[in-house]
């Protein structure tokens, strides 16, 4: 009888230990999933004050880039993103720039530096979501690559290497395999 009680207490203790060590990971994963769904369901305005529903691009590979007009690395990567948007547009991929800046600054920037993908206006809520999505310091630029099934395939805080992104987009759009990666 004592042996059964001891075994039962050991199982309970091991269960509690597992709960303590693995529960935060599950909560973090659930938080990331919730944050991603919030981001993908946002309705934001573009440079013409037209409301754009990010959910309209469900079923596509999405490259979501958080940036600002005052951010030098952000501006440096935009021409490559524009070229990649042109290259992958017919291959079920969509780039989206979400500016954490004023609408006027983004309009002026876009007038001087047009890109081939939508530039939307974000706010502090978008920046907070980026923290839950793997951007702990809420730095810019911050880029997510999300597959057709709404799974994050890559994330990068800081300037993104266009060649690495191109290779990942080729794999995702050609359906040769979807392997999560940091880019």
C-alpha positions in Angstrom: 0.0 0.0 0.0 2.8 2.4 0.9 4.6 1.6 -2.3 1.4 2.4 -4.3 1.0 5.7 -2.5 4.7 6.5 -3.1 4.4 5.7 -6.8 1.2 7.8 -7.1 2.9 10.7 -5.4 5.9 10.3 -7.7 3.7 10.4 -10.8 1.9 13.5 -9.5 5.2 15.2 -8.7 6.6 14.4 -12.1 3.4 15.6 -13.7 3.7 18.9 -11.8 7.3 19.3 -12.8 6.5 18.7 -16.4 3.7 21.2 -16.2 6.0 23.8 -14.7 8.7 23.3 -17.3 6.5 22.8 -20.4 3.5 25.0 -19.7 5.4 28.3 -20.4 6.5 27.0 -23.8 2.9 26.1 -24.7 1.7 29.5 -23.5 4.4 31.2 -25.6 3.4 29.1 -28.6 -0.3 29.9 -28.1 0.6 33.6 -27.7 2.5 33.6 -30.9 -0.3 31.9 -32.8 -2.8 34.4 -31.4 -0.6 37.3 -32.3 -0.1 36.0 -35.8 -3.8 35.6 -36.3 -4.4 39.1 -35.0 -1.8 40.4 -37.5 -3.2 38.5 -40.4 -6.7 39.7 -39.7 -5.8 43.4 -39.4 -7.4 46.0 -41.6 -5.0 48.8 -42.2 -5.0 51.9 -44.5 -2.7 52.3 -47.3 -1.1 55.6 -48.6 -4.4 56.5 -50.3 -6.3 56.0 -47.1 -8.0 52.9 -48.6 -8.6 50.2 -46.0 -6.8 46.9 -46.9 -7.8 43.6 -45.2 -4.7 41.5 -44.7 -7.0 38.4 -44.7 -7.5 39.0 -48.4 -4.1 37.4 -49.0 -4.8 34.2 -47.1 -3.7 31.2 -49.1 -0.6 32.9 -50.3 2.9 33.1 -49.1 3.2 36.5 -47.4 6.3 38.5 -46.6 5.2 41.0 -44.0 7.8 43.7 -43.4 7.5 46.3 -40.5 9.5 49.4 -41.3 9.6 53.2 -41.0 10.7 56.0 -43.2 13.4 57.1 -40.8 14.9 53.6 -40.7 18.0 53.3 -43.0 18.1 49.5 -43.1 14.4 49.5 -43.9 14.8 51.7 -46.9 17.9 49.8 -48.1 16.0 46.5 -48.3 12.9 47.8 -50.0 14.2 47.9 -53.6 15.0 44.2 -53.3 11.6 43.4 -51.8 10.0 45.3 -54.8 12.0 43.2 -57.3 11.1 40.0 -55.4 7.4 41.0 -55.4 7.5 41.4 -59.2 9.3 38.0 -59.6 7.0 36.1 -57.2 3.7 37.8 -57.8 2.4 35.2 -60.2 3.7 32.4 -57.9 1.2 33.0 -55.1 3.4 35.3 -53.0 2.6 38.7 -51.6 4.8 41.3 -50.0 3.2 43.8 -47.6 5.0 46.7 -46.0 3.6 47.9 -42.7 5.0 51.3 -41.8 5.2 52.3 -38.2 5.2 55.9 -39.1 2.8 58.7 -39.9 0.6 58.4 -43.0 2.0 61.7 -44.4 5.7 60.5 -44.0 4.8 57.2 -45.8 2.9 59.1 -48.6 5.9 61.4 -49.2 8.3 58.4 -49.1 6.2 56.4 -51.5 6.0 59.4 -53.9 9.9 59.5 -54.1 10.5 55.7 -53.8 7.7 53.7 -55.3 7.6 50.0 -54.6 5.5 47.2 -56.3 3.8 46.1 -53.1 1.3 47.7 -50.7 2.5 50.0 -48.0 0.1 50.1 -45.1 0.1 52.2 -42.0 0.6 50.4 -38.7 0.5 51.6 -35.1 1.8 50.7 -31.6 -0.6 47.6 -31.7 1.3 46.2 -34.7 4.6 46.9 -33.0 3.4 45.1 -29.8 2.3 42.1 -32.0 5.8 42.0 -33.4 7.1 41.4 -29.9 4.9 38.3 -29.5 6.0 37.2 -33.0 9.7 37.1 -32.2 10.9 40.7 -32.1 11.6 41.1 -28.4 13.2 44.5 -28.8 10.6 45.7 -31.2 13.3 46.7 -33.7 12.9 47.7 -37.3 13.0 46.4 -39.8 11.2 43.2 -38.8 10.1 40.7 -41.4 7.9 37.6 -41.2 7.5 35.0 -44.0 4.2 33.3 -43.5 3.2 30.3 -45.7 -0.2 29.5 -47.3 -1.3 27.7 -44.1 -0.6 30.7 -41.9 2.5 29.2 -40.4 5.6 31.4 -39.8 8.4 30.0 -41.9 11.0 32.6 -41.2 11.5 35.8 -39.2 14.2 38.4 -39.1 14.8 41.4 -37.0 17.2 43.7 -38.9 18.1 44.0 -42.6 17.2 41.0 -44.6 19.5 39.3 -47.1 17.6 39.2 -50.4 19.3 36.0 -51.7 18.3 34.1 -48.6 14.7 35.4 -48.9 14.6 34.5 -52.6 15.7 30.9 -51.8 13.1 30.5 -49.2 10.4 32.0 -51.4 11.4 29.5 -54.2 11.0 26.6 -51.8 7.7 27.8 -50.5 6.2 28.7 -53.8 7.4 25.6 -55.5 6.1 23.5 -52.6 9.4 21.6 -52.4 9.2 21.7 -48.6 8.4 24.0 -45.9 11.1 24.1 -43.3 11.0 26.8 -40.7 14.1 28.9 -40.7 15.6 32.1 -39.5 16.7 34.3 -42.4 
